[in-house]
Amino acid sequence: MHLKNLVVAKTLIFTVLFGLCRRYSVGEHIGFIGETVEVSTGDEKFRIEGRAIVYGVRTEDWISNAVVLVDGEEHVGFIRLDGTFTVNDVPTGSYVVHIASPTYRFEPVRVDITTNGKMRARRVNYIRMSEVVQLPYPLQMRCTGLHSYFIKRETWGWSDFFMNPMVLMMLLPLVIILLLPKVINTDDPGVRREMEQSMNMLNPNPELPDVSELMTKFFATPKSRAKPGGGARGHGHREAQGGGSVPLGARRRRT
Amino acid sequence: MGWSLATLFVSLRLLCFTAAVFEDQVGKFDWRQQFVGEVRFAVFDTNSQASKKLLVATEKNIFASINSRTGDLLWRHVDKTGPEGHIDMLLLHGQDALVVVGNGRILRSWETTIGGLNWETVLDTGSFQSAAFIGVQDLVKYVAVLKKSALSLHYLSNGHQKWVENLPESNTVQYQIVYSGGSGQVLLLGVVPNSHIVIVEYNIEDGEIMRQKSVAAPWITSLQSSCVVVGSGVLLCADLTTQSMYTFSLQSVEQTNMNQILLQTLGLEVASGFQPVLISTQPHPARPPLSEFVLQLGPDHHILLQLNDELISPLRDFNPSFLVAFATTGEKTVTAVMSPKNTTVSVDPSTCSYFLSSLQFSLSSNVGYNVVVLYLDAKACSINLYSADTGRRLLDTTIIYHKDPNGGRPAKLYVHAFLKKDDSVGYRVMVQNEDLVLSFLQQPGRVVWTREEALADVVTMEMVDLPLTGTQAELEGEFGKKADGLLAMVLKRLSSQLIVLQAWLGHLWKLFYDARKPRSQVKNEVTIETLSRDEFNLQKMMVMVTASGKLFGIDSKSGTILWSQYLENVQPNSVFKLMVQRTTAHFPHPPQCTLLIKDKNTGLASLNVFNPIFGKKSHIGVPALSRPVLQSLLLPLMDQDYAKVLLLIDDQYKVTAFPSTKNVLQQLQEMASSIFFYLVDSNQGRLSGFRLRKDLSTELIWEVVVPVETQKIVGVKGKRANEHVHSQGRVMGDRSVLYKYLNPNLLAVVTESTDTHQEHSFVGIFLIDGVTGRIVHEAVQRKARGPVHFVHSENWVVYVYWNTKSRRNEFSVLELFEGMELYNSTVFSSLDRPQPPQVLQQSYIFPSPISTLEATLTEKGITSRHLLVGLPSGAILSLPKMFLDPRRPEVASEQSREENLIPYSPEIPIRTEWFINYNQSVSRVKGIYTSPSGLESTCLVVAYGLDLYQTRVYPSKQFDVLKDDYDYVLISSVLLGLFFATMISKRLAEVKLLNRAWR
């Protein structure tokens, strides 16, 4: 008993919707999408027609790989030698027509078919479904370019090499090392004292073992250790100059 | 402003994980093979001598052109699947091929050189019976299409309908043949079973009925295959019960009865129970058929006969003969037969009975005809050419056909005849076997090409590691054995190192030797003998199971078929499940695969055990399965020979173990309390969980019933057994850890509503613990319907459905987390998890329908995951899982940026750079198989469907191996430069120090 009531109610809804739909399809287009699909009477089938165009390419050269897909592989159509196509036996509803070609790119088009076979083509908008940007029907599918499947390999050039931050970081100290001795006379005792002071300021913790000094001790050949004082001092200077930044960096990493 | 910033952010992020292919990598790691499926019609283009076109229409609704010299596809058109795309008829006329599609719904004309559509016409509904060219005075201008109740005539040039006529008494008369002798009339032959034959003649111009006649034939049941038109309009029928042939002249006015010719008078006899088959040929549609024809008297017995003024005279008896076909070329009249090679050997009748003789015609517009007759044997057959008008054998026309011992028997024969320079007839044949192998042969038996069309329908596959080479195995063996003294071990070490050195030297020598040869000759042939695992395990053996019951072993690197095995007696609607019981890792024991074949109707199953590397059938005893099998599960338990244990559960919930040695049974007894399995009954909507008892019986422990009135179960998926998850949780922006809910027993169950109404339909997803039956999560997607594709992996489920309201495909992702603390970090137990997981979900719009969905898989699970999406356009999209992350924030914050979360956007982009198969489209992708390689960064991907495509993907780029464009020259020149710079500067410094010391 209960079941029967339900069925009756359902059929009622259907008829109401059907009536609504008919009114809408004649008049305005808002509501168009919602109703037409479900109230398809079933048997009637329509055909979607259109034309695919690739500028500058003869149709024979591309159509053997191309196929017209309607809602995935739900309906399939083939392109004729003159570029036109027909997709047969499509029931009432709303479909996305898409030309699948491995080389050429086409924009998909949404096609709405009303119960009485009226066709409308519009731009596909998945986010705002109700938005209607009407397109001509029969469809005009124009190729919008080639598919780009590949990304370019990074090529190596001298400019890339020199603009690399690592290389810049390497080159700058080199320039300073080479140029500074020329600008400042290191043999002048006043300048030397000044420099030593600034070094101490840079290195606030004198107890911390200097990595560069450790390394020199470790790797220095006995020959250089045996060198006379003047040479050794000059050597030590350069170490201290470069070494100032090393423990800083090391500390930063440790925190 | 904020929006543009967000998009900029997104596009920047996109640049970071492009999984694209570089142009120079094309074809380097990937290959594609295209197929057409089981051939239904095949026609050779014989218009010009140089033509190499072979047109085929197949059971897979494909119309294609094959290059008959190489076997490659020239072009291919893939129509809709199912009966609406079914090809009913293929006719070739000149350069145009006419195809009737969808039970006579559409008539298409194709230009065969380039594969373009000339025109297509929609025909009236009605079941298709026959179609034929109608010729007038040597010109073919029309095509007639016969439906159950109507006959229509169309112009060949544009497809327009000339006329359509309803057939008289079409509810009682079955019209089956439409015939035109080229004299301007259209003859229609119908039959009323066990009563009479109806002949209707139409006027070609206006479709008016000129004549209508009926002839009594109380013995007749059907016109098809037992009646043909031969000579100048003589209807010829053969009948088993009366053991006679009947002739009737269609043109004569006075004849009212069929002439009976007893087969006995010709000295012939039809094999008992065999419906005789008549084969005639009409070389040119505008001219009457030949007066010679072939009568098949038994499965392996054909006879060539001639009709001469109502008298039938035998020309040649072909006994035994399996397949016969006519072919036509040039001016000459020739006939041709396939027979066992050694005719003195008596043919086993049991094997012969399978040879359904099917005759295929290769028509040409030129006058002249040949008939090809063939013979078959267990191993080799010979094909000979005979003159059609005399039955005389033509000299030097033998083709020896060697049958593949692992293949099926020949089933169809297509002959391509041509005139040689000296005006004699040459020919090539295409043989289609039961296992859907197409082989194209030429004299004296050279196989020009073969196509394995069974691969157009791969059902399931596995990838198996290749075995180690002898030397590698030697090295491995060193570690496995027990220590036997220090000295012995040192010696063994040294000897194995020597072997490696020797192999290396051999390799160097080969390189040197090959370098001298031209590059084209160096091509290494892949054979089973030379197969060995490479350094990174990137080359594997693909074991493929096809719907026709043929198994293949394919080298994943090159796509070469290394072995194939045809399983006979496999029912057409069987279900297959392939399991790797023993991998190649257990050296002295061969690897072992088990294929479970289950008949869909009866549920009865059988096991087929084989070696996946060599394709040899194993001699291991297989348990007899007398009851229908409901479920099979491969346990991680191993027997003493390292074969994993397979459990099969029958319909009485009894368990059979394979292998079932004592060792296995003992292990099973010990483990029984922790072995659980589940069963799905989608008809009753019941999911039930069972536990194994010690005596191998089972007990029901849980049951979940999904009401079948409202919804039905469409899919159940667990996680893949070989999946590893590297990280237990995710580090958040604030340095806390969100732990993943990694339940190995979790099942994802997808249901669809039975109500398909747009407003009420829904898709449900349940996450059920397979051990306890607890529903961990339940989600319902309203206003949605299937087909649902889903992937279940790690702690997430991704599913795709159709949103009926917005009419678009949507992706939805569910992610499960334990929370900020892990309950038990050492082991996961379904029975001891008090906290339900936190579930996050997000949905996205996907701007394309999809065919299939799979996730990438890597060795240790460190690499980020991608989803592989098969699109109907033939592309395979590699979509970063990052886009499907329910934690994508609506507004990007500092923390989410730290976490690398992309701000939420409703639409998932499809970028052609993400197509892993670039322009190598793969049609009708049915499944994607992913397999880890030895490299953590690399995942092997095989897409199957109509085509096969194999490639590698690097979801997080190649972080563990030098890129293939790595600049060795640059790095070595920089190193050398630095080396010399230090040398020079050292010298300079020394000079400087010396100078200073002198100062």
Boltz contact constraints between the chains, C-beta under 6 A:
constraints:
  - contact:
      token1: [A, 38]
      token2: [B, 758]
      max_distance: 6.0
  - contact:
      token1: [A, 60]
      token2: [B, 114]
      max_distance: 6.0
  - contact:
      token1: [A, 60]
      token2: [B, 116]
      max_distance: 6.0
  - contact:
      token1: [A, 63]
      token2: [B, 116]
      max_distance: 6.0
  - contact:
      token1: [A, 64]
      token2: [B, 75]
      max_distance: 6.0
  - contact:
      token1: [A, 64]
      token2: [B, 114]
      max_distance: 6.0
  - contact:
      token1: [A, 64]
      token2: [B, 115]
      max_distance: 6.0
  - contact:
      token1: [A, 69]
      token2: [B, 872]
      max_distance: 6.0
  - contact:
      token1: [A, 72]
      token2: [B, 849]
      max_distance: 6.0
  - contact:
      token1: [A, 72]
      token2: [B, 872]
      max_distance: 6.0
  - contact:
      token1: [A, 73]
      token2: [B, 872]
      max_distance: 6.0
  - contact:
      token1: [A, 76]
      token2: [B, 79]
      max_distance: 6.0
  - contact:
      token1: [A, 76]
      token2: [B, 80]
      max_distance: 6.0
  - contact:
      token1: [A, 78]
      token2: [B, 117]
      max_distance: 6.0
  - contact:
      token1: [A, 80]
      token2: [B, 117]
      max_distance: 6.0
  - contact:
      token1: [A, 81]
      token2: [B, 116]
      max_distance: 6.0
  - contact:
      token1: [A, 88]
      token2: [B, 122]
      max_distance: 6.0
  - contact:
      token1: [A, 94]
      token2: [B, 807]
      max_distance: 6.0
  - contact:
      token1: [A, 100]
      token2: [B, 873]
      max_distance: 6.0
  - contact:
      token1: [A, 102]
      token2: [B, 919]
      max_distance: 6.0
  - contact:
      token1: [A, 102]
      token2: [B, 921]
      max_distance: 6.0
  - contact:
      token1: [A, 126]
      token2: [B, 808]
      max_distance: 6.0
  - contact:
      token1: [A, 126]
      token2: [B, 845]
      max_distance: 6.0
  - contact:
      token1: [A, 126]
      token2: [B, 847]
      max_distance: 6.0
  - contact:
      token1: [A, 127]
      token2: [B, 906]
      max_distance: 6.0
  - contact:
      token1: [A, 129]
      token2: [B, 806]
      max_distance: 6.0
  - contact:
      token1: [A, 147]
      token2: [B, 912]
      max_distance: 6.0
  - contact:
      token1: [A, 148]
      token2: [B, 912]
      max_distance: 6.0
  - contact:
      token1: [A, 149]
      token2: [B, 912]
      max_distance: 6.0
  - contact:
      token1: [A, 149]
      token2: [B, 915]
      max_distance: 6.0
  - contact:
      token1: [A, 149]
      token2: [B, 918]
      max_distance: 6.0
  - contact:
      token1: [A, 150]
      token2: [B, 21]
      max_distance: 6.0
  - contact:
      token1: [A, 150]
      token2: [B, 23]
      max_distance: 6.0
  - contact:
      token1: [A, 151]
      token2: [B, 18]
      max_distance: 6.0
  - contact:
      token1: [A, 151]
      token2: [B, 20]
      max_distance: 6.0
  - contact:
      token1: [A, 151]
      token2: [B, 913]
      max_distance: 6.0
  - contact:
      token1: [A, 153]
      token2: [B, 22]
      max_distance: 6.0
  - contact:
      token1: [A, 153]
      token2: [B, 965]
      max_distance: 6.0
  - contact:
      token1: [A, 231]
      token2: [B, 993]
      max_distance: 6.0
